[in-house]
Amino acid sequence: MLQGHRTWVFANKPVILSTGTVGGPFEAKGKMADDFDLLHEDLWLGEDSYEKAHKVLFEEAYFKALEKANLEKEKVEFIISGDLVNQITPSSFAARTFSVPFLGIFGACSTSMEGLALGAYIVNYGGANYLLTGAASHNTAIEKQFRYPTEYGGQKPPTAQWTVTGAGAALLGKKGVGKAPVVTAATIGRVVDLGMSDPFNMGGAMAPAAVDTIEAHFRDLNLDPNYYDLIVTGDLGKIGRSVALDLFHQHGFLMDENKFQDCGLMIYRDGQPVLSGASGAGCSAVVIYGHLLNRMKKGEFKKILAVATGALLSPLTYQQNETIPCIAHAVAIEYRG
């Protein structure tokens, strides 16, 4: 059901039956190493290109989610996924492996929650019994795509962020057994562009879109900002989170700074050379589907609002001196018996 201008409320509360998270060697040194289902020792993953390794991240995350739910892949009716490589080929090629009806999406780093929102909508209205959704990124594949090959060793400014090597997948279904996280609502973002053009300051560019979606979510549902135990953005990093808090203050929106966290600031340890924080389509996917859902299962959070943020630029638009349009999608997840 549509409530307000841009928020879906899911009366049937689709269940996140299981998740799968896979990471690379840099993530294995981070704060959340214990929350991954699988970690790799190198970036190649046994493949002869980083793009092929990117595809493997997807496949492994899907298989882990199915394994944990004890479900055969033949029972999955749809896969919804996306990534940052041209024409989302890692997503498409992983879907080829599964031979399941596939919906490819591109929301840049907002893809994880875009997929979860669309998947929940489909399951809520009886469009599927079981559905997989996921997002992934690979540090060296994406750095080569959007900036420079890592072999160049190019200097980056302090506003830059580190692309996560990781994939997160969620298996959605109509009903779960026992206590489980459910999707209760989703607010779809609109494209916001305040004229920033620096591809090394994604957090600053994406912050206005995150604020726009979060404020719309609470406005549409007529909720108090304290309704959620945690409001987490995808990958604003240090700069973006600071900008977002300033915008909330300017708008008179009473955001609790302790409840307002960012996946890009949570995943790595102090001392890892990530500058302003983490980014990539896999960033919010692995943090939310791994670390945060694990904390929900432990009883630390009952209600979270997950807001994945994305910068909708491309190498071509940058070369044509375009500014950076951004978007954010919010999904409400509650842990219920």
C-alpha positions in Angstrom: 0.0 0.0 0.0 1.2 3.5 -0.9 1.3 5.8 2.1 2.1 9.4 1.6 3.9 10.4 -1.6 6.6 7.7 -1.9 6.5 5.1 0.8 5.2 1.5 0.5 3.9 -0.2 3.6 4.0 -4.0 3.5 1.0 -5.4 5.3 2.1 -9.0 4.8 5.6 -8.2 6.2 7.9 -10.2 3.9 10.5 -12.2 5.8 14.2 -12.1 5.4 14.6 -15.9 5.6 18.4 -15.8 5.4 21.4 -13.8 4.1 24.8 -14.5 2.6 27.8 -12.2 2.9 31.2 -12.6 1.2 34.3 -10.4 1.5 37.8 -10.0 0.4 41.2 -9.8 2.2 40.9 -6.2 3.2 37.5 -6.8 4.7 39.0 -9.8 6.6 41.1 -7.2 8.5 38.2 -5.0 9.3 35.8 -4.7 12.3 33.2 -7.0 10.9 35.3 -10.0 9.8 33.3 -12.4 12.1 30.0 -11.3 10.5 31.0 -12.6 7.0 29.9 -16.1 5.9 33.0 -16.3 3.7 36.3 -14.3 3.4 38.9 -14.6 0.6 42.6 -14.4 1.0 43.2 -12.6 -2.3 41.2 -10.4 -4.8 41.3 -12.9 -7.7 39.0 -15.5 -6.1 40.6 -18.1 -8.4 39.7 -16.2 -11.6 41.8 -14.6 -14.2 40.2 -11.1 -14.0 38.8 -8.9 -11.3 35.5 -8.7 -13.2 35.1 -12.5 -13.1 36.0 -12.4 -9.5 33.2 -9.9 -9.0 30.7 -12.3 -10.5 31.9 -15.1 -8.1 31.2 -12.8 -5.1 27.5 -12.7 -6.2 27.4 -16.5 -6.8 28.9 -17.3 -3.4 26.6 -14.9 -1.5 23.5 -16.4 -3.2 24.6 -20.0 -2.4 25.4 -19.1 1.2 21.9 -17.6 1.6 20.3 -20.7 0.1 22.4 -23.0 2.2 21.5 -21.3 5.4 17.8 -21.5 4.5 18.1 -25.1 3.4 16.5 -24.2 0.1 17.2 -25.5 -3.4 17.9 -22.8 -6.0 15.1 -24.3 -8.2 12.6 -22.9 -5.7 13.7 -19.3 -6.2 11.4 -17.5 -8.6 13.4 -14.3 -9.1 16.7 -12.7 -8.6 17.0 -8.9 -8.3 20.6 -7.5 -8.3 23.0 -4.9 -9.5 26.5 -3.6 -9.3 28.8 -0.8 -10.6 30.4 -2.4 -13.6 29.3 -1.4 -17.2 26.0 -3.0 -18.0 26.0 -4.7 -14.6 27.6 -7.8 -16.1 28.7 -9.4 -12.8 25.0 -9.4 -11.8 23.8 -10.8 -15.1 26.5 -13.4 -15.4 25.8 -14.7 -11.9 22.1 -14.9 -12.8 23.2 -16.9 -15.8 24.8 -19.4 -13.4 21.5 -19.8 -11.5 19.2 -19.9 -14.5 16.5 -18.0 -12.5 14.3 -15.2 -13.9 16.3 -12.1 -13.4 15.7 -8.4 -12.9 18.9 -6.3 -13.2 18.9 -2.9 -11.5 21.3 0.0 -11.2 21.2 2.3 -8.3 24.9 2.7 -7.9 25.7 2.2 -4.1 21.9 2.4 -3.3 21.3 -0.9 -5.1 21.2 -3.1 -2.0 18.1 -1.4 -0.6 16.6 -0.7 -4.0 16.6 -4.5 -4.5 15.3 -5.2 -1.1 12.4 -2.7 -1.5 11.4 -4.1 -4.9 11.8 -7.7 -3.7 9.6 -7.0 -0.6 7.0 -5.4 -2.8 6.9 -8.4 -5.1 6.7 -10.9 -2.2 4.2 -8.8 -0.3 1.7 -8.9 -3.2 2.1 -12.6 -4.0 4.4 -12.2 -7.0 6.9 -14.7 -5.6 7.3 -17.3 -2.8 11.0 -17.0 -2.7 13.2 -14.2 -4.1 16.9 -13.5 -3.9 18.2 -9.9 -4.0 21.8 -8.7 -3.7 24.5 -6.2 -4.4 28.2 -6.4 -4.8 31.4 -4.5 -5.5 35.0 -5.4 -6.1 37.7 -2.8 -5.1 40.0 -3.2 -8.0 37.3 -3.8 -10.7 35.4 -0.6 -9.6 38.5 1.6 -9.0 39.5 0.7 -12.6 36.0 1.5 -13.8 35.5 4.9 -12.1 38.9 6.2 -11.4 42.3 4.6 -12.3 43.7 1.1 -12.1 45.2 0.6 -8.7 48.5 -0.3 -10.2 49.0 3.4 -10.9 49.2 4.2 -7.3 47.5 7.5 -7.8 47.2 9.9 -4.8 43.7 10.4 -3.4 42.3 13.4 -1.4 41.1 12.9 2.2 37.4 13.1 0.9 37.8 9.8 -1.1 36.5 6.5 0.1 37.6 2.9 -0.2 35.5 0.6 -2.4 34.5 -2.6 -0.5 35.2 -6.0 -2.0 32.1 -7.9 -1.0 28.6 -9.1 -1.8 25.5 -9.3 0.3 22.4 -11.3 -0.6 19.0 -11.7 1.1 16.5 -14.5 0.6 13.0 -13.2 0.9 9.9 -15.3 1.5 6.3 -15.0 2.7 6.7 -16.8 6.0 9.5 -17.6 8.3 10.0 -20.1 11.2 10.4 -18.6 14.6 11.9 -15.1 15.1 13.0 -13.4 12.0 13.6 -9.9 10.5 10.8 -8.6 8.4 10.5 -5.8 5.9 7.7 -3.4 7.0 8.1 -0.4 4.7 10.2 1.2 2.0 10.6 4.8 0.9 11.8 5.2 -2.7 14.3 8.0 -3.3 14.2 10.7 -5.8 17.2 12.0 -7.8 18.9 15.0 -6.0 21.7 17.0 -7.6 23.1 20.0 -5.8 25.8 20.7 -8.4 28.7 18.8 -7.0 31.1 17.3 -9.6 34.1 15.9 -7.6 34.1 12.1 -8.0 36.5 11.9 -5.0 33.8 13.3 -2.7 30.9 10.9 -3.1 29.8 11.3 0.5 29.3 15.0 0.2 27.4 14.6 -3.0 25.1 11.8 -1.7 24.3 13.4 1.7 21.4 15.6 0.4 19.7 12.6 -1.2 20.0 10.6 2.0 18.4 13.5 4.0 15.7 13.9 1.5 14.6 10.3 1.7 14.9 10.0 5.4 12.7 13.0 6.0 10.2 11.8 3.4 10.0 8.4 5.2 9.1 10.0 8.5 6.8 12.5 6.9 4.9 9.8 4.9 4.5 7.5 7.9 3.9 10.2 10.4 6.6 8.8 12.7 8.8 10.3 15.3 12.5 10.2 14.6 13.0 8.1 17.7 10.8 5.3 16.3 13.9 3.4 15.1 16.7 2.0 17.2 19.1 2.8 14.4 19.1 4.8 11.2 22.0 3.7 9.0 23.1 5.2 5.7 25.0 3.2 3.1 28.3 5.0 2.5 28.3 8.6 3.3 31.6 8.4 5.1 33.0 11.1 7.4 32.3 14.0 5.1 28.8 12.9 4.0 27.6 12.0 7.5 28.7 15.4 8.8 27.0 17.2 5.9 23.8 15.1 6.5 23.7 16.1 10.2 24.1 19.8 9.2 21.2 19.5 6.8 19.0 17.8 9.4 19.8 20.7 11.8 19.0 23.3 9.1 15.7 21.6 8.4 14.7 21.4 12.1 14.7 17.6 11.9 15.6 16.2 15.3 18.1 13.5 14.4 19.8 11.7 17.3 23.5 11.6 16.3 24.1 8.4 18.3 21.3 6.6 16.3 22.5 8.0 13.0 25.3 5.8 11.8 27.0 4.9 8.4 28.0 1.6 7.0 31.0 3.2 5.4 32.3 4.2 8.8 31.5 0.9 10.5 33.1 -1.8 8.4 36.9 -1.0 8.7 39.2 -0.6 11.7 41.0 2.6 12.7 44.3 2.5 10.9 43.1 0.9 7.7 43.9 3.5 4.9 40.3 4.2 3.8 40.5 8.0 4.1 36.8 9.2 4.5 35.4 5.7 4.9 34.1 2.8 2.7 31.9 2.8 -0.3 30.7 0.5 -3.1 27.4 -1.3 -3.8 28.7 -4.1 -1.6 29.3 -1.8 1.4 25.7 -1.4 2.7 24.9 -5.0 1.5 27.5 -6.7 3.7 27.1 -4.5 6.7 23.3 -4.7 6.8 22.8 -8.3 5.7 25.7 -9.5 7.9 26.7 -7.3 10.9 23.4 -5.4 11.5 21.0 -8.4 11.1 23.3 -10.4 13.4 23.0 -7.6 16.0 19.2 -7.7 15.6 19.2 -11.4 16.2 21.1 -10.8 19.4 18.4 -8.4 20.6 20.5 -5.2 20.3 18.1 -3.6 17.8 14.4 -4.3 17.1 13.8 -1.7 14.4 16.3 -0.2 11.9 15.9 2.1 8.9 18.5 1.1 6.3 19.2 3.9 3.8 21.5 3.0 1.0 22.9 5.9 -0.9 24.1 6.1 -4.6 25.9 8.5 -6.9 24.5 8.1 -10.4 27.5 9.3 -12.3 29.5 7.4 -14.9 33.0 7.8 -16.4 31.3 9.3 -19.5 29.2 11.9 -17.6 32.3 13.0 -15.7 34.2 13.4 -18.9 31.4 15.5 -20.2 31.6 17.8 -17.1 28.3 16.8 -15.7 27.4 17.2 -12.1 26.6 14.2 -9.9 23.0 13.2 -9.4 22.4 11.1 -6.3 19.7 8.9 -4.8 18.9 7.1 -1.6 16.4 4.3 -0.9 15.2 3.5 2.7 13.9 0.2 3.9 12.5 -0.4 7.4 13.5 -3.8 9.0 11.9 -5.0 12.2 12.7 -8.1 14.2 9.6 -10.0 15.2 8.6 -13.3 16.6 
